[in-house]
Amino acid sequence: MTDEVVITIFADGGCRGNPGPGGWGVVLQAGEHEKELWGGEPDTTNNRMEMTAAIRALEALRRPASVRLHT
C-alpha cells in the first residue's frame, strides 16, 4: 500500500491591456509544503498568461501525483 501524493495548485494570470504587459503566478501545496512560482511577459494576452500559469505548475511537478488544479 502506498500513500498517494495529492498536490493542490492555484494558478492565475492576467495582463494590463490585451495585449499588454502581463504576469502569472502559481501556488503549489502538498501537505504542509508550499511553493510559489511567478513570471511575466512585456507583451502578451490574458489567455496566454492564464495558460502559462497552469503549464508551469504542471512542469514543476517532480514525481507522479494526483493534482487538483484551480484556475
C-alpha positions as CSV (number, residue, x, y, z in Angstrom):
1,M,0.0,0.0,0.0
2,T,1.4,3.4,-1.0
3,D,0.5,6.9,0.2
4,E,-0.8,8.8,-2.8
5,V,0.6,12.4,-3.0
6,V,-2.1,15.0,-3.6
7,I,-0.9,18.4,-4.9
8,T,-3.3,21.4,-4.9
9,I,-2.4,24.1,-7.4
10,F,-3.8,27.6,-7.5
11,A,-2.9,29.3,-10.9
12,D,-3.8,32.7,-12.2
13,G,-2.6,35.1,-14.9
14,G,-3.6,38.4,-16.4
15,C,-2.4,41.5,-18.3
16,R,-2.9,45.2,-18.4
17,G,-4.5,45.8,-21.8
18,N,-5.0,42.9,-24.2
19,P,-2.4,42.6,-25.5
20,G,-0.1,44.3,-23.0
21,P,2.3,43.6,-20.1
22,G,1.2,40.6,-18.2
23,G,2.1,38.1,-15.5
24,W,1.2,34.8,-14.0
25,G,1.5,33.2,-10.6
26,V,1.1,29.8,-9.0
27,V,0.9,28.3,-5.5
28,L,1.5,24.5,-5.2
29,Q,0.6,22.9,-1.9
30,A,1.4,19.3,-0.8
31,G,0.5,18.7,2.9
32,E,2.4,21.4,4.9
33,H,4.8,22.1,1.9
34,E,4.2,25.1,-0.3
35,K,5.9,26.5,-3.3
36,E,5.3,29.7,-5.3
37,L,6.2,30.4,-8.9
38,W,5.7,33.5,-11.0
39,G,6.7,35.2,-14.2
40,G,5.7,37.7,-16.8
41,E,5.9,38.9,-20.4
42,P,6.2,42.5,-21.7
43,D,3.6,42.0,-24.5
44,T,1.1,39.2,-24.1
45,T,-2.6,38.4,-23.7
46,N,-4.7,37.4,-20.7
47,N,-5.4,33.9,-22.0
48,R,-1.7,33.3,-22.6
49,M,-0.8,34.2,-19.0
50,E,-3.7,32.0,-17.6
51,M,-2.5,29.0,-19.6
52,T,1.2,29.7,-18.8
53,A,0.4,29.6,-15.1
54,A,-1.2,26.1,-15.4
55,I,1.5,24.8,-17.6
56,R,4.4,26.0,-15.5
57,A,2.7,24.5,-12.4
58,L,2.4,21.1,-14.0
59,E,6.0,21.3,-15.3
60,A,7.2,21.9,-11.7
61,L,6.0,18.5,-10.5
62,R,8.9,16.2,-9.8
63,R,7.1,12.9,-9.4
64,P,3.7,11.3,-10.2
65,A,0.9,12.7,-8.1
66,S,-2.8,13.4,-8.1
67,V,-3.4,17.1,-8.9
68,R,-6.2,19.5,-8.0
69,L,-5.8,22.4,-10.3
70,H,-7.7,25.6,-9.6
71,T,-7.6,28.4,-12.2
